[in-house]
Amino acid sequence: MTNKHFVLVLGLLSVSAVASQALPKDVSSSSWAASAVQEAIANKVLRTLPDGSFHGSMPVTRAQVVVALAAEAHVLTDGSWQHHKSTAVPESVVNQLNSGNWRAKPVTRYMLASVLTRMGDYLNNGLHRAGPGAKDTAKSVALPPVAKVQVSPRSPYYSALHYLAVNKMVWPGSVLLQVNNVHVTSAQLSEAVAEMAEGVTNRVTSLGLDKTGATPDKTFHPKR
């Protein structure tokens, strides 16, 4: 399983690859989050607000995270994520996180852009996708059961939350199932991104079942 606490660490710096997408008017090209904002917008994971600005310092809500995670999961599963190089997180960032109570820190739009783009690049570049017609995808028994969606179908967030739930990208007990305007903490985002990542992995990768329906292993299935 993905280390949920490490997921947040993966995203606290901007990605190094700069997308061709123009920066919103309130984001400086010298900002630490500039390339992450560009990539998030280019992949339609986040958008500028109605006034044309990004408002990167604004805290994000559970509802906003649900929409962003669903958008990223869609792009990753359909294979249309715009390619960028995956980069390691510097030790300086890890040390900074370890020195403070990052878990309780409210997540801003800059932080969300950074976390989602870095994880998106890791998944896009690192997963070995199943071939066409693979019949053993989305069948992991290690993931929890489908979370129950208690949001009304008339809610503007129902579609996004339902997509995450049925694809096991949000799990029972997640705070995101309470789609509301409560701000998300860094620890909550870390867990949410880990769940999305494991759900995407389940959707696009093959279990590698052999003709007996078991996972192939030369120790347990020797040639006769």
C-alpha positions in Angstrom: 0.0 0.0 0.0 1.1 3.6 -0.6 2.6 5.3 2.5 -0.2 7.9 3.0 2.0 10.3 4.9 4.7 10.3 2.3 2.3 11.3 -0.4 2.1 14.8 0.8 5.9 15.1 0.9 5.9 14.2 -2.8 4.0 17.4 -3.7 5.3 20.2 -1.6 7.7 21.5 -4.3 6.6 22.4 -7.8 7.4 20.0 -10.6 10.5 20.9 -12.7 8.9 20.6 -16.1 7.1 23.8 -17.2 3.9 23.3 -19.2 3.2 25.5 -22.1 0.0 26.7 -20.4 0.1 30.5 -19.7 0.3 31.5 -16.1 -2.8 33.1 -14.5 -2.4 36.8 -14.0 -1.7 36.5 -10.3 1.0 33.8 -10.4 4.5 35.1 -10.9 6.9 33.0 -13.1 9.3 33.1 -10.2 6.8 31.5 -7.8 7.7 28.2 -6.3 4.4 26.8 -7.6 4.4 28.3 -11.1 5.2 25.1 -13.0 2.7 23.1 -10.9 0.0 25.6 -11.6 0.7 25.5 -15.3 0.6 21.7 -15.3 -2.5 21.5 -13.2 -4.4 23.8 -15.6 -3.0 22.2 -18.7 -4.3 18.8 -17.5 -7.7 20.4 -16.5 -7.2 19.3 -12.8 -7.5 22.8 -11.6 -8.8 26.0 -13.2 -8.6 29.7 -12.7 -11.4 31.3 -10.8 -14.0 33.5 -12.6 -11.9 36.6 -12.2 -9.1 35.0 -14.2 -6.8 34.6 -11.1 -5.6 31.4 -9.5 -5.7 32.6 -5.9 -3.0 30.2 -4.8 -3.0 31.1 -1.1 -6.7 30.3 -0.7 -7.5 27.2 1.4 -9.3 24.5 -0.4 -12.4 22.7 0.8 -13.4 19.0 0.7 -15.7 19.7 -2.2 -13.0 21.3 -4.2 -10.6 18.4 -3.5 -13.2 15.9 -4.6 -13.6 17.7 -8.0 -9.9 18.0 -8.5 -9.1 14.3 -7.6 -11.9 13.1 -9.9 -10.6 15.2 -12.7 -7.0 13.9 -12.2 -8.2 10.3 -12.0 -10.1 10.6 -15.3 -7.1 12.0 -17.1 -4.8 9.4 -15.7 -7.0 6.4 -16.4 -7.8 7.5 -20.0 -4.1 8.0 -20.7 -4.3 11.7 -21.7 -2.1 13.1 -18.9 0.4 15.5 -20.5 3.8 14.0 -20.1 6.3 15.6 -17.7 9.5 14.3 -16.2 9.2 12.8 -12.7 11.6 14.5 -10.2 12.7 13.5 -6.8 11.8 15.5 -3.7 14.8 17.3 -2.3 15.9 16.3 1.2 15.5 20.0 2.3 11.7 19.6 1.8 11.6 16.4 3.8 13.6 17.9 6.6 11.3 20.9 6.7 8.2 18.7 7.0 9.7 16.6 9.7 10.5 19.7 11.7 6.9 21.0 11.9 3.3 19.9 12.4 2.5 19.7 8.7 -0.4 17.3 9.3 -2.6 20.1 10.7 -1.7 22.7 8.1 -4.5 23.9 5.8 -4.0 23.0 2.2 -3.9 25.9 -0.2 -4.5 25.9 -4.0 -0.8 26.2 -4.6 -0.2 23.2 -2.4 -3.0 21.2 -4.1 -1.6 22.0 -7.5 1.9 20.9 -6.4 0.7 17.6 -4.8 -1.6 16.6 -7.7 0.9 17.3 -10.5 3.8 15.6 -8.9 1.6 12.5 -8.1 0.1 12.7 -11.6 3.6 12.5 -13.1 4.6 9.7 -10.9 1.6 7.6 -11.8 1.7 8.5 -15.5 5.4 7.7 -15.8 5.6 4.8 -13.4 2.6 2.5 -14.0 2.8 -0.3 -16.4 -0.6 -0.1 -18.1 -2.5 -3.3 -19.1 -2.8 -4.0 -22.7 -6.0 -3.7 -24.8 -8.6 -6.2 -23.8 -7.0 -7.1 -20.5 -9.5 -8.9 -18.3 -7.8 -8.7 -14.9 -7.8 -5.0 -14.3 -9.9 -3.3 -11.5 -10.1 -6.6 -9.6 -7.7 -6.0 -6.6 -9.1 -7.7 -3.5 -6.6 -5.7 -1.3 -8.7 -2.5 -1.6 -11.7 -1.8 0.7 -15.3 -2.1 -0.6 -16.9 0.7 -2.5 -17.7 3.6 -0.3 -21.3 4.6 0.1 -22.1 7.9 -1.5 -24.7 9.8 0.6 -24.7 12.9 -1.5 -27.9 13.7 -3.4 -27.6 13.1 -7.2 -28.7 16.7 -7.5 -25.6 17.9 -5.8 -23.0 19.6 -8.2 -20.4 17.3 -6.6 -22.3 14.0 -6.9 -20.8 13.0 -10.2 -17.2 13.5 -9.1 -17.7 11.8 -5.8 -19.6 8.9 -7.3 -16.8 8.3 -9.9 -14.2 8.2 -7.1 -16.3 5.9 -5.0 -17.3 3.3 -7.6 -13.7 3.1 -8.7 -12.4 2.7 -5.2 -10.5 6.0 -5.4 -12.1 7.3 -2.2 -12.5 4.8 0.7 -15.1 4.3 3.5 -14.4 6.7 6.3 -12.8 9.4 4.1 -13.6 12.9 5.1 -14.2 13.6 1.4 -17.4 11.6 1.6 -18.7 14.6 3.5 -18.7 17.0 0.5 -18.8 20.4 2.1 -16.9 23.6 2.5 -14.8 22.5 5.4 -11.1 23.2 4.7 -8.8 20.2 4.1 -5.7 19.6 6.2 -2.5 18.3 4.8 -2.9 15.0 6.5 -6.4 14.6 5.0 -5.1 15.5 1.6 -2.2 13.0 2.0 -4.7 10.2 2.7 -7.0 11.3 -0.1 -4.3 11.3 -2.7 -3.0 7.9 -1.6 -6.5 6.5 -2.0 -6.9 8.0 -5.4 -3.5 6.7 -6.5 -4.3 3.2 -5.4 -7.6 3.3 -7.2 -6.1 4.5 -10.4 -3.4 1.8 -10.1 -6.1 -0.8 -9.7 -8.0 0.5 -12.8 -5.1 0.6 -15.3 -2.7 -2.2 -14.3 -3.1 -5.9 -14.8 -3.0 -8.4 -12.0 -1.2 -10.8 -14.3 -3.5 -13.8 -13.8 -2.4 -17.1 -15.3 -4.7 -19.5 -17.1 -5.8 -21.0 -13.7 -7.0 -17.6 -12.5 -4.1 -17.3 -10.1 -1.3 -14.8 -9.9 1.6 -16.3 -11.7 4.6 -17.3 -9.6 7.2 -19.7 -10.7 7.5 -21.1 -7.2 3.9 -22.1 -6.9 3.2 -22.8 -10.6 6.3 -24.7 -11.9 6.4 -25.9 -15.4 5.6 -29.6 -15.8 
